[in-house]
Amino acid sequence: MSFYRISTIVLRQLYLIRGSFSRVFPLFAWIGVDMVLWGFLTKYLNTVASAGFNFIPALLGAVLLWDFFGRIMQGVTIAFFEDVWSRNFLNIFATPLLISEYVSGLVLTSILTSLAGLFVMLIIATFFFNLSFLAYGFMIIPFLLVLFLFGISLGIFGSALVLRLGPASEWFIWPIPAFISPFVGVLYPISTLPAWMQIVSKVLPPTYVFEGLRAIIKGEPVSGMLLILAAALSFVYIFLAYRIFVRIYRSALRSGLIARYSAESVS
């Protein structure tokens, strides 16, 4: 792979963001709304709940981590959609660009945009709602890493799905985090779920992140082996998502689907 070609994919996305306020605004707006909404909710719960329990690290911290996951996934898919919306996808692959370089460029773009969003979330949560990340200790690092890896895998898979079904299928991608959230226990313990949902939860890496977060809040130890399992699962999902993307791309080349790629192509 060529880092130069990868960097051109990232640079193109940065130029698009720099030149359009409508692309900059979503990087901060919705996560800011989430932080404010959940921040005031947790402050209210602290005033009505029994003394001794602080909802801010339990709920607001969980929402922040989940929003970070969402930004990672959307960072990949939106960078891909930019090429789809502008009918530029075919032009890109008319160049000597490897599919691995293209996907790597999408991932790097996602890292940059999600870090910007994370910075805003940290400012709001820390300075307005007194969320101290010292409460999580060094475990915040593996938490973010697992969510980052899983978000990348879903972003690549979502891009592959749109590549196969066409631009109109992007509406299948936006709800994915919402569909997953009930299974991973963002706001409640997995033990509250029915048995069949708990089985699904065990194969989703974010489950171990949010269970670990609640364990820290209760003063219990976090299982390092479970976090290693979560990271391993995330790498497996990344590998599978990448293989699916490559397979769909090659199929599109053989069938001529890429040459017919347009907003009306849905099959």
Secondary structure, 3 states (H helix, E strand, C coil): CCHHHHHHHHHHHHHHHHCCHHHHHHHHHHHHHHHHHHHHHHHHHHHHCCCCCCHHHHHHHHHHHHHHHHHHHHHHHHHHHHHHHCCCHHHHCCCCCCHHHHHHHHHHHHHHHHHHHHHHHHHHHHHCCCCCHHHCHHHHHHHHHHHHHHHHHHHHHHHHHHHHHCHHHHHHCCCHHHHHHHHHCCCCCHHHCCHHHHHHHCCCCHHHHHHHHHHHHCCCCCCHHHHHHHHHHHHHHHHHHHHHHHHHHHHHHHHCCCCCCCCCCCC
